[in-house]
Amino acid sequence: MIALFDRLLAPLLRTLDPETAHALALAALRRAPLPHSAPDDEKLAVDAFGFTFPNPVGIAAGFDKHAEVPDQLLRLGFGFVEVGGVTPLPQPGNPRPRLFRLTADGAVINRLGLNSEGVAAVARRLLARANSRGIVGVNIGANKDSIDRTADYVACIEQLARAADFITVNISSPNTPGLRNLQQAAALDDLLSRVIDARERAAETAPRRPMLLKIAPDLSLGDLDDVVGLARRHRIDGMIVGNTTVARPPSLRETALAKEQGGLSGRPLFALSTRMLAETYVRAEGAFPLIGAGGIDSGAAAFAKIKAGASLVQLYTGLIFRGVGLVGAIKRELIDMLRVGRFNTLADAVGRDSAEVTAQPWPA
């Protein structure tokens, strides 16, 4: 079924406007009679955040913004799914066009602006799958016109405590004006204090959900020191490194599209995001697991993230250019790399190259 999906649908999607193609992909997943994926090799299992993930490959927030197809994505072989970003109130996001495919670079620029149907709709859909298998988290953000953005995160946590397996506090979207300012030390200290309090209050009547923090790859190392230090002090359960970048590497070939405003994802993000991942791993000192995201389009790229410090990885843009068969390909390649590297488990490889990565010149 996955091979048929890629062979028949993928060529059509690439001829369409990117946002139209995305909507069609979601519609196809809703209707496709996907069987449950085959069990994963036990060597791919990862223990993190109180869960045992069947494999380390997750789909990043942004693909299933409104929690329409989490179970279908799990059937494609993902080890976990993150839906969202979700805002407390529905909002349309930025005007179209707002999604651009840089085919020659294996990249995408988006300025969607956290378009969301609102947290109530997402919570309702997730509660309806309460007895389904698989780990599904939610990425939360703030409404564009909110007066108190921290209160927006609290409101999302209150509604999602029963519905999500984990919650990611997204302070790194470049498409909501001022949102990345929450990564500054004083603002982040207040934010983390309030979201952890909200999680603990919710845990009085619902399961205690792991709380993750998603950061930008564009932070200075000084700011990263502050972010990781605050995450450790507030006992955040993990971090995702990282979101899209506002930088434009000089190597980009699609020079006209590269001028579009928004966050860049895909292959050109790999070097920067992997460097920031390793820098975060060194600073976290094992206090919590990390999820590596940015530019993963092969098993080699996924394994490089793991050796830089990731316990789990996420992808999205790679699917656009390589199709949903990429998930199975990465898992097969990871098994081969474990064997070649003589690692018994993925955990044995986590962070092995972090010192080497942080010693290299800074990526362009």
N, C-alpha and C positions, 0 to 999 in steps of 0.2 A: 504493500500500500504506500509506504514512504517513497519507494523508487518511482511508483506511478505518479505520485503527487509532484515529485521533482521533474519528471519527464514531461508531463502534460501541462502542469500549471505554471511552473517556474518561468518557462520562456514567454508565456503570455504576460505574466506579472511585470517582467522587465521591459515590456513595450508600453506600459501604462505610466501615467503620472504616479510618483511614489506613494502619495497618500491614498489614491484610488486603489493602487495595487495592494496596499496594506489592508484596506477595508475588504477587498476581495479575498485575501488570504485568510482573514478572520472568518468570513462567511463560509469559505471552503472547509475550514477546520470545524466549524459548528455542525456542518452537515456530513462530513466524511465519516464512514463507519470504521473508525480506527480501533483495532484490537489493543488490549493491554500489551505493553512492550515486554520482551523476554527478560527474565531475571538477569541482572548484571553480575559479572564476575565479582566474587566477594573481595578480591584485591582492590576493587574500586570504591569500596565502602569507606565513608568518612564519618567520624563522630565529631560533632560540633554543635554548640548552642543547645545541648541536651537532646539532640536528635541523632539518629543514624541515617545518613544520606546514602541511598543505594549506589550513587556515583556522584562525582564532584561537579558535574556540568549542569549549570542552571541557566534559565533564560532570564535576562535582565528586565527590570522595569522598563516600560515604554512600548513593549510589543502588545501586551494584553492590558491596556490601561484601565479598562472597566470591568475586569474579572469575568469576561465572557467565555473564555475557553481554557481555564487552567487545567482541567482534567484531560482535555485533548492534547495539550502540550506535554503533560506527564506521559501520555501514551506514545508520544514521539520518542521517548527515551530520556527526557531530562530527569536529572536527579532531584530537582526542585524548581519551583516557579516563583517569580516575584511579579506581582501585578501592580498596577498603578503607573505613574504617580497619581495619587488621589488627593483631592482637596475637600475641605469640609462642605462647601457649597458648590453646586455645579457651576462651571465656567467654560466658555467656548474656546479659550486659548487665543492665540494670535491669528490674524487673518491669513488666508491662503493667497499665494503659495507659501508654504512654511517647511517643506521637506524637499531636500535636493540630493540626488544620487550622483556621486562622483565616481563613475564606473571605472575609469582608468586608474583610479587610486584605491579602489576597494573601500570607499568611504562614503559617509552620509553627513550632511549638515542639516540640523533640525532647529527650528525655532518655534516649536509647537506651543510652548507657553503653558504647560501643565493643563491642557484641555482635559476636563474631567466631568463625569456625570454626577460627581459628589459622593461622599463617603457612605451615605445611607444606601444608595443603590449598590455599591460594591459590597458592603457588609451583608446586605440581603442575599446577594448571589453566593457569597462564600458560606453563609449559614445554611443555604440550601444544599451544599455539598458536604455537610458536616461529617457524614459517615463515609466519605470517599477516601481512597488511599492517596498518599502522596503529601509532600510538604509544600505548602503554599504560603508565602509571605506577602506583605503589602508595603509598598513604598508610599510614604505620606509627605505632603507638602502644604503650602499655605496659599490661600487665595490672593490673587494679584492685588486686589483693592482692600485687603484686610488692614485694620488699624492695629491689631495685636496679633502678629504672626505666630508668636509662641502659643497663644491661646488656640490657634488653628490646629497646631500639632496635638495639643492636649485633647481637643474635641475629637480628632480622628482616633486617637488611642482609646478614648472612652467608648467609641462605637465599634472598634475593631477587636477589642480584647477577647471576645468570644469567637470571633470569625477567622482570625489570622493565626498562623503558626508562629510567625515572627513579624516584627514591624521595623521598617527602615525609616529613619528620620533623614529625609533628603534636604540638605542645606546647600546643595551644589549645582542645582539647575541654573544654567546661565541665561535662561529665557524668561525668568520672572525678575523684574528689576529689583535690585537690592537684596535678593534672597541670599546670595553668596556672602553678604555682610555678616550673616549669622555665623560664619566660620571665624570671625574675629573673637578674641579671647573673652572679653567681658560679655558680649552677647551670647556666645556659646555656653558660657558658664551658667547663665540664667536659663537658657533653653534646656540644657541637659538636666538641671535641677528640677525644672517643672515637668519635663516629660517622664523622668524617672519617678517623681512623686505620683504622676498620673498613672503610670504602670502599676505602682504598688497599691494605689487605691483600687484600681480595677481588679487586681489579684485577690481582693477580699471576696469577690463573688464570681470570678472567672479564673482560668489558668493564668499563671504568671508567664507572660510572653517575653522571649528574648528581644532586646532592643538593640538595633544596629544603627550605625551612623555612616552615611554616604558622603564622601568628600570629593572635591574637585582635584584633578591632576595639576592644576595651575597654582596651587599654594606655594609660597616660598617655604624654604626649610625652617625658617624661624616660626612662621605661622603653623607649620606642621608640628613643630615641637609643642606649641600651645595646644593644638587640637588633640594630639595623642595624650598629652599630659592630663587634659580635662576629661577625656574619655576614660582614662584609667582611674582618675579620682572619683568620677561618678559611677564607676563600675558598669560602663556600657558593655554589652555582651559581645560586640564585634564591630568591625568596620568594613565598608566596601570601598575599594580604591580602584578606579574612581569613576567619576562621571565623564561627560564629554568635555572637550577643551575649547577655549575661545582662541587658542593659538592657531596659526596656520603655518605648518612646516614648509620650508622653502622647496622641498622635494615634490610638492603637489603638482600634478600634471594638468588637472582640470582648473586652469588658472582663472577662467571667467567665473565658474561656479564657486571657486574658493573665496570669492569676494562677498558671497552671501553672508549675512549676519546669522549667528547661531552657534550651536555646539557641534564640533566635529567629532565623529566616531569612526571606528573601523581601523583598517590596517595602519594608517599613518599615526594613530594614537598609541600603538603598541609600545614603542620604546619609552615614551614619556610616562605612560601609566605604569609600566613595569618598574621603572626607576622609582616612582613614587610609592609603589607597593613595597619594594625592598626597603626604602627609607622608613616607611611606616612599620614594617616588620621589626627592624632594628630598634626602633623607639618603643614599640609595644612590649618587647622582651617577654613574649609568651603570655601576656596578661589576658589576651582574648584572640580568637581566630580571626583571620582576614579572608575576605572574598576578593579575588582579583578580577577586574573587568577592564576591557579596552583592547580592541584589536585582535581578539582570539578568532582565528579562522582555520586552525589546524591543531592536531594533537601536539605538535612541537611547540606551538604558541601556548597552549594550555599548560604543558609541562614546564615551560619556562616561567610561567606565572607561579606555579606551585613551588618550583625551586627558588623563586625570588621571595616567597613567604606566604603564598595563598594556600589555605586549606581547601577552599572551594573556588570555582571560577564561574563567571557569567559571560554570555555572549548574546548578541542580537544582530548587529550589522553583518556579521559573517554569514548569517542565514540568507540575507538578501542576495548575496553573490554566489553562495555555494549550495543553497537549498537546505531542506530539513534533514537530508541524509548526512549533513555535517555532524550531527550529534553522535550518531553511531560511529562515524569515522574517527572522531576524536577519542571516543572510548576505546576503540580497537587499538589506536595508536598509543594511548596511554598504557595499555597492557604491555605492548611491545617495549615501550621505554622503561617500564618497571623491570622487565626481564633483562634488558640490555644493561641497565644501571645496577642490577642486582639489589633492587629494593624489594622488600617483602610486601610493603604496603605504601600507599601514597603518603601517609603520615611520615614515613621515613625520609621522604624527599623534601618535605616542606622546609623552606628557608635555606637549603643547602648552598645556594649560590648568592644569598643576600649580601654577604660581605664583598664578593666579587662584583656584583651589580652596582653597589654603592660606591665602589672605587673607580668606576669608569668615568670618562668625561661626560658632562651633562648632555643629554640628547638634544639635537637641534630642534 
